[in-house]
């Protein structure tokens, strides 16, 4: 079994998973309050490409998407650490989200890009969902070969 926990003002989440088969696997979950990030923090948590994507959004979309992108990065970090034991900085993971206009529900499978050698033996799947004033994000990492 593997699991992850997260909490923020007004929301707590926990997940436990029994991965199928013998492949090394881990899971991460994160919850964040929408609007927690400010444009002043973007420089430290987002890549130049992510910042460009955020600038193209309206202010309400930017609050939601910046929270989702940050939360996905946190979930990926929590999933990868038991497998790699590696500290990963925010700029080593890049999240690409599709437009809110394409996905009205907020449930989106983002693209997770990285240049982290320690991640290469693993596949990464991530999701996020908006619930009220919060974002919940999750990530699963599984070895590509058992």
C-alpha positions in Angstrom: 0.0 0.0 0.0 1.0 3.6 -0.5 -0.7 6.8 0.4 -0.6 10.5 0.8 -2.2 13.3 2.8 -2.8 17.0 2.5 -4.6 19.8 4.3 -5.3 23.5 4.0 -7.8 25.8 5.6 -11.2 24.2 5.2 -10.2 20.9 3.4 -8.3 17.8 4.3 -7.6 14.9 1.9 -6.1 11.4 2.2 -5.6 8.7 -0.3 -4.4 5.0 0.1 -3.7 2.9 -2.9 -2.8 -0.7 -3.6 -1.0 -0.6 -6.9 -1.6 -3.5 -9.2 1.3 -5.8 -10.0 4.9 -5.7 -8.9 5.9 -2.4 -10.6 7.3 0.3 -8.2 4.4 2.8 -7.7 3.5 5.7 -5.5 0.7 8.3 -5.2 0.5 11.9 -4.1 -2.4 14.2 -3.3 -2.5 17.9 -2.6 -5.2 20.4 -1.7 -4.9 24.2 -2.0 -7.2 27.1 -1.4 -7.9 29.0 -4.7 -6.2 32.4 -4.7 -3.4 31.4 -2.3 -0.8 32.2 -5.0 -0.2 35.7 -6.0 1.6 37.0 -9.1 4.6 37.8 -6.9 5.0 34.1 -6.2 4.8 33.0 -9.8 8.5 33.7 -10.4 9.5 31.0 -7.8 7.0 28.3 -8.6 6.4 28.5 -12.3 8.5 28.0 -15.4 8.7 30.8 -18.0 6.3 28.8 -20.2 3.8 28.4 -17.3 4.0 32.1 -16.6 3.3 32.9 -20.2 0.2 30.6 -20.2 -1.1 32.2 -17.0 -0.6 35.7 -18.4 -2.9 34.8 -21.3 -5.8 34.1 -18.9 -8.4 36.3 -17.3 -7.9 37.1 -13.7 -10.5 34.6 -12.4 -9.1 31.9 -14.6 -5.5 32.8 -13.6 -6.4 32.3 -9.9 -7.9 28.8 -10.5 -5.2 27.7 -13.0 -2.2 28.9 -11.0 -3.6 27.1 -7.9 -4.2 23.9 -10.0 -0.7 24.0 -11.5 1.0 24.5 -8.1 -1.1 21.8 -6.5 -0.3 19.3 -9.3 3.5 20.0 -8.8 3.0 19.3 -5.1 1.2 16.1 -5.8 3.9 15.0 -8.3 6.6 15.8 -5.7 4.8 13.7 -3.1 4.4 10.8 -5.5 8.0 10.8 -6.7 9.9 11.2 -3.4 9.3 7.6 -2.1 10.5 6.3 -5.5 13.5 8.5 -6.2 14.4 10.0 -2.8 15.2 13.2 -4.8 14.4 16.8 -4.0 12.7 18.3 -7.0 12.5 22.0 -7.5 9.4 23.7 -9.0 11.1 24.7 -12.2 12.0 21.0 -12.9 8.3 20.1 -13.5 6.2 21.9 -16.0 2.4 21.6 -16.1 0.3 22.3 -19.2 -3.4 22.7 -18.6 -6.1 23.0 -21.3 -8.4 25.9 -21.4 -11.3 26.2 -19.0 -13.5 26.8 -21.9 -12.8 23.2 -23.1 -13.4 21.6 -19.8 -16.2 23.2 -17.8 -16.0 20.7 -15.0 -12.4 21.5 -14.0 -11.5 17.8 -14.1 -8.5 17.8 -16.4 -5.7 15.4 -17.1 -2.8 17.8 -17.4 0.5 17.3 -19.3 3.4 16.8 -16.9 6.8 17.5 -18.5 10.1 17.3 -16.9 13.9 16.9 -17.5 14.5 14.9 -14.3 16.6 11.8 -15.0 15.4 10.1 -11.9 11.8 10.2 -13.3 12.7 8.5 -16.6 11.9 4.9 -15.4 8.4 6.0 -14.4 5.2 7.1 -16.0 3.3 10.0 -14.5 -0.4 10.6 -14.5 -2.0 13.6 -12.8 -5.4 15.1 -12.4 -7.0 18.1 -10.7 -10.5 19.0 -9.7 -12.0 22.2 -8.4 -14.3 21.9 -5.5 -15.8 25.1 -4.1 -12.9 27.4 -3.2 -10.3 24.6 -3.4 -8.4 22.6 -5.9 -7.6 18.9 -5.3 -4.8 17.4 -7.3 -3.3 14.0 -7.5 -0.4 12.2 -9.2 0.5 8.6 -9.7 4.0 7.4 -10.6 4.6 3.8 -11.8 7.7 2.1 -13.0 7.5 1.6 -16.8 8.9 -1.9 -16.3 8.4 -4.2 -13.2 
